[in-house]
Amino acid sequence: MNDDTPAPQDLVDTLPGGADDPHPGHQGGGEGPERTADGRYIVVRGRRWRATDSELPEEVARNLRSELGRARSAIGRAEDPDVVRAWRDRVQLAKEGLGERGQAWWEMTVADRAERARERLDRLRSSDPPA
């Protein structure tokens, strides 16, 4: 390999969930990003981000990740500042549901965390996406 050729690990780190993932918390393939010893944070390029609650019901977590991805994608396409704000509000709801924002998931009971996730998902599904 010459000096410009990335090492195999560098290539892995650019995949979803790798060290260069621009979307911390994304559940891409493989083992995902590095976590702190207590499992509460992921580490991306030396910066800690709150990790997704790993004890959420998988179907709820999967649907929240889907809503999150949809909202993030729409933000990139939206031109109207009010529409961007509305999509960002949906990102906030999804990330709260996943435990990445709002009250720290490790300070809550498992039942309360699952309820918060379901409530945020219900709110996302019961409101029309921004136009």
Summary of the structure (lengths in Angstrom):
residues: 131
radius of gyration: 16.3
end to end distance: 49.5
largest distance: 54.2
contacts: 346
relative contact order: 0.13
helix: 48%
strand: 8%
